[in-house]
């Protein structure tokens, strides 16, 4: 089951990177929660529509946006850690962005039920009671 959870997350991310929104969302529970509060202070969004809207708005703020997964790790109990690097340049400001962060994916019955984004891998691991 552990590897299956990693594969669900990998398939979701691969579809997202190919900009196949419909396929990417198909790996998520209809009531999925995306929580980016620790990154930007915003409220969590719910459901496919909420996730699609916030991700589209976020990525749309960049030129030459790239999202690379450094690794996916099964942490047990349906939790998968994704360590990510994103790069791009702000459309309005022209400021280059190169940042690393981590996301915890909660997978239940082969669907992503929750994505919680953290500024660092260490903070993500701490949130689930693990330290690197």
Protein Blocks (a to p, Z undefined) as FASTA:
>chain_A
ZZmmmmmmmmmmmmmmnopaklmmmmpcfkbccdfklmnopacdedjklmmmmmmmmmmm
pghiacddfbdcdebjhiacdddddddddfklopacddddddddddeehiafbdcddfbf
klmmmmnopaZZ
